[in-house]
Amino acid sequence: MALLALIATCVLFYISSTSAGNAGVWIGFAGLGIFIINIIGFVLSVQGFRKQDIYYRFPIAGIMLNGFLFIVFLLLYIVGI
């Protein structure tokens, strides 16, 4: 989920930069959707730590990437206000 959110975030940033800041409401709604996907991915990664006999590499990567994207989107919305 984190990889999907990262790719979608890069696509949204590209679309927003090529439209000179006038991307429209649908890009904002897509950004909110990706923000929700980040939260869901973070929760699923935390739940992955509760399982036994797993490789902790993927839950750690999910927490780090989803947490980073969460902070990016949070700062983007704060700057937008």
Secondary structure, 3 states (H helix, E strand, C coil): CHHHHHHHHHHHHHHHHHCCCCCCHHHHHHHHHHHHHHHHHHHHHHHHCCCCCCCCHHHHHHHHHHHHHHHHHHHHHHHHC
